Amino acid sequence: MSDEKRQRDRAASRAAARAAKAELRTDGRLSAPGQLLQGEAVSVGGVLTAELPAEPLADYATLHGLRPAAARPPVGSYLRQLWRRWSFIMAFATARNIAMYTEARLGQLWQVLTPLLNVAVYYLIFGVILDTSRGIPDFISFLVVGVFVFNFTQRAFISSSTVITNSLPLIRALQFPRASLPLAYVMIELQQMALSMGVLFVIILIRGEPPSWYWFLTIPILLMQTIFNVGVGMFVARLGSQVNDFSQLLPFLLRTWMYLSGVMFSIATLTHVPSEAKAVLQLNPAALYITMMRNALLQTQRQSFPGTSFGNARMCAEWHAYKPSEPKSIMYYSSHCPAIANPAHYWFYAIGWAVAALLIGFFFFWRAEARYGRG
């Protein structure tokens, strides 16, 4: 075969290959892996191609009920998904509680020792050195209740603020309502609070508080505080997922909130603060739940709470000027002082805070459902 003939054969082969390639590309099918065109299924380079529908893909998805995997579901569907995962949420919270202190020698005891050590520190600084215990009957029980109740809210907020960023591998691997995560972490703190309440009952009994039917009020109070914590927990969970520095700022905000909520002192003793400002401090949710829990558990607080007895300016002034050397009965004269806010309305305020926090926090978190895990 001559060289001229071989060159003609090679040129014909290249022309046939180009023609076949052009036909494949104009056939409306795959011309390379990852490039979708229209037409029948073919195999190019070992890649199996699929036939695309004639109508637009958006119409095709609508016709067959398809939706993006990360799309935000409607509120009703989202709530049903959360409810179906309730058993998992509680099991997850229990497992985390058990595993949290497994490497510590004292184990689960740290759930109680931590707030008790805080009480000891606060008593030394505020009760002894700064004398904020002045005029408060049974200051130790007063302080223990305040620290335990505020600690429940504080820990719930701090853990919820980082739950999305700490759970990114889980979020990216599984499809589930993301609100399960902050809800589970609030349940973790609720279980710890239940254990702390058992210790709290022992402490106040040792301090001489008689058992009372008022103690049953702790159940709805704790329920309202839990609902409030869930709502704000969802709110800070979204903020923490979008603002990296928020979790660093939150402890300082919570510490300021604690100092404004009467955890270590009675708001009624703030004589230099206008009555309107004291009412605002008393009705903030942390102070409100603490006060309601104190009034439910402590008879000394029910008997000395401002506004529970007839008004008497002289007796109120004697209470404000109380000194440890004077009879302890003067500490109960605070009940003759004007009420900071109407105690009969506390339950309405507590329910309002819980419902408002839950609605605002849930919708704020739900609106960003499709964005969690993409950072």
Secondary structure, DSSP 8 states (H G I E B T S, - for coil): --HHHHHHHHHHHHHHHHHHHHHHHHTTS-SBTTB--SSS--EETTEE-----SS-HHHHHHHTT---TT----HHHHHHHHHHTHHHHHHHHHHHHHHHTTTSTTGGGHHHHHHHHHHHHHIIIIIIIS-TTTT-TTHHHHHHHHHHHHHHHHHHHHHHHTHHHHTHHHHHH--S-TTHHHHHHHHHHHHHHHHHHHHHHHHHHHTT----GGGGGHHHHHHHHHHHHHHHHHHHHHHHHH-TTHHHHHHHHHHHHHHTTTSSS-GGG-TTS-HHHHHHHHHSHHHHHHHHHHHHH-HHHHHHSTTSS---HHHHHHHHT--TTS-GGGGGGGGGS--SS-GGGHHHHHHHHHHHHHHHHHHHHHTTGGGTT--
